[in-house]
């Protein structure tokens, strides 16, 4: 088998320059959401488009920058998405298209709001949060199908030999979550565990990205964990037999895979070109290679209402700030 091309990683500077400032900014957003509720105040793309004609814009000068929420190791994401960054950069006439690595989910939102990146791939909760409360709201561009579906689920899982078979069996166990702004790594699984009456008994921690959560459970550092449904195919892509080590004991409701968005101050003509470029990937031979490298089966227009269950779950949790404190 031909070895995959390895691209040099370009870490984005906002993550090191902001430090605790990124976390502080996110707390401000979270406080506002908790007070007002996400569902009632989240603007729809059509509303955002109307607002777009009145916003100040900042064009891309030479380098188009693109990032994704860090659901996997930085090196793997860099390899998977650098071709897409280059494809999109070429489509809008930029001199260069570059993928940049961001440390955590909050850093992606900060990078969008400060203009440090032009386009980002967001998972559902960060998107709902950004559209609800960020002053410079991102502009929805397109949504991907992954593994044959527009939607996906989160899972709560344990080792197959753990003796744990139901959520009730997790009482007083150790648990590994993902990033605190991860939809299937934290938000929705926490709702499930609260409803099962076991969350308050858990000894839990945020282990990092989904790969780290799976490894924590595999190695016995946690009795159970939460991640997106296809995590085992990703983590054990080179050792598929290891998927048998895990047992899924719960599924979240279905939610969208995620969404591609642009920073809120991109010119309208650039936004139009980006939307066209994303959809063109479905039929353009080069675009299909780029899309499939990023594990996208196809890319479709945005349906914002599909994110409403995420908004409701976030409001139900009241977006507790204690969880964010644990990440510092």
Buried (B, 14 or more C-beta within 10 A) or exposed (E): EEEEEEBEBBEBEBBEEBEEEBBEBBBEBBEBBBEEBBBEEBBEBEEBBEEBEEBEBEEBEEBBBBBBBBBBBBEBBBBBBBBBBBBBBBBBEBEEBBBBBBBBBBBBBBBBBBBBBBBBBBBBBBBBBBBBBBEBBBBBBBBBBBEEBBBBBBBBBBBEEBEBEEBEBBBEBBBBBBBBBBBBBBBBBBBBBEEBEBBEEBEBBBBBBBBBBBBBBBEEBBBBBBBBBBBBEBBBEEEEEEBEBBBEBBBBBBBBBBBBBBBBBBBEEBBEBBBEBBBBBBEBEEBBEBBBBBBBBBBEEBEBEBBBBBBBBBBBBEBEEEBBEEBE
